[in-house]
């Protein structure tokens, strides 16, 4: 009798299953032992989850799911402190730029010149002879000691040339106002002792007049031009291989961070063609929800050909137009505001892409069933977008449920806050921006305006908006756990909390990475919760970010990333 009750208990929890109990076909994958948080009210929690093919079969207790283990079942055993979540979705990034940024050496952290040389040596090992090696972010004041030999506090190229004799190297200074190159690059550019300095720049030289490799200001232009020329001179096959590497690197970076779907905000037609090719091969590393970024005149006539939903076994969807930027960034006084900047009252920022172009794109989007996802950073930009969207919605009342989006929404006037819900416009926020901008944004807007309109993420939730999140990689690191932490803590680097009333709860922050972006992509029936029957996209964390002390959240690791029932990333000690 006990056994029968057990089976019935299982049936209740496996409510969505047609078959249950001992007659069920065995699962392909079973994950057991951690806390499974489904975000589905029907069965909110479990101790184990079973997957069959690419879909979730069941969530339940250990005993219940154990019965679905057969001879061919892969079983992942977790510790009780691990957390199993619906696959995390980064709702705003730039996929190919992320890949490209990962191909360039990140030189921000090395504390000696020798470390930089070692990084270049590694990069050379993975490059073809003749390929440019590009790095950026170094600053000589960060180094613990002077390079030997050195000229004016900077190295000479001999060390770099030693590790990279056949590959030209360009290492851009963090300021962007100079670059360091090796001997091969100097040779290719024809720079020698006899070469005069260009106007507005200089080739740093040693005591004998030989260029050291340091190019100051305008002197770096020739190196940048050489890199650009190399890029454009590559064969089709080389460009193809380069793009493939971009896709793979961005994919690996996303997967190791637990991301199962990436909302790509700026894909050209060429990029989408490339994604499509990889989707056909089945080689896209994760699911991509791409927005086309092209001027309105290029969209006309081509949109229908590019609309695809669940293409390549569900790995590629294109049904959006983004991320045109209606305005600029607040840091450089570019965000378009309703009133002038507090610190430079002569300006209210800039309208970057003309409003008419956005309006035309919006009309085309409505005509062809596309979603709009346009950047509005300042309150004026957001208002313009609400106005454009509202007009288009009114003119196309037969169209329902368009789910158009405003990207970033850093400054929102209180009068506009209710319009998210009224118009069904999605608020696409970057949790991390609140804390990276927090230290200086008050100087741009003044105290009162900042408090009233700045990074008002909790107010968005309160207003009834659907709020989605993401880090805008490569602008910020893709790490969703850190972004989750910053969304709930709003702790800035200086230790202060930026506008504490606007902190999200952990439940809200988790929704911005799961159910809400699934809804924003019209995918709430197949993603966003761990509901039997939905796609088996699962992220497993080392600890329970919903219950551990807040300050410990950033140290949580991603243990597994599962997409379509397949483990695509697994943590290894030392990662
Ligand atoms: Zn962006």
Boltz pocket constraint, residues with backbone or C-beta under 6 A from the ligand:
constraints:
  - pocket:
      binder: B
      contacts: [[A, 92], [A, 93], [A, 94], [A, 265], [A, 323], [A, 472]]
      max_distance: 6.0
